[in-house]
Amino acid sequence: MPDPMRIRAQVAGASATVRVLMSHEMETGQRKDAAGKTIPAWYIQDVSAQHNGKTVLTAQWGPSVSKNPFMQFSVKGAKAGDKISITWKDNKGETRTDEATVT
């Protein structure tokens, strides 16, 4: 099971700024190990964010995204106490969902 994401959501005026740090190796499939064998591709493909259960962001990523990716976005109309959840799925079928409360 992948490590949990670090999610911070803070109200700033009429919206909330959401910051997410995802723990993932994000291998491109082009690097080689010490023995010269190619390390298989392993990267996040789909990311989605929900505000109180309603999808507010979807993204499709590829192997060019860096290890342990960071993402930041704003959600209009979010208030303190609202729930923000982030879900990702990688090319090996693993998924991770974590949730934070807007402060």
Steps between C-alpha positions, in 0.01 A plus 500: 500500500642841406572757769223749580481831319561820691204729431455853629191705414471857627228760443623817331212739428223341294702188419734248657854426392572127498857367509572131451827309531470147362746226589579301184817381323386615153734285288509585128600156374817640344749475789720197559595336829857411609482174301405686180138379496229751418291606802133450402275804460296581811325835517174669597257518206179648639445754779167635620392735777159522664352778711230356729459209257477712182785467249681832458818387322612215275846457351676246283872469566779309332855384569648851474363607842766505772537264796272590795294751298362821651172651380325824597159630395214722623141402572243779478231503766683276747452583866666392824382151593443385141663174386753477217598154379769411247518170309771374269542185293828380350583292193531183713142536627584621852280776638516729798237732649559743784284772650555832679277755667514862384630731773 
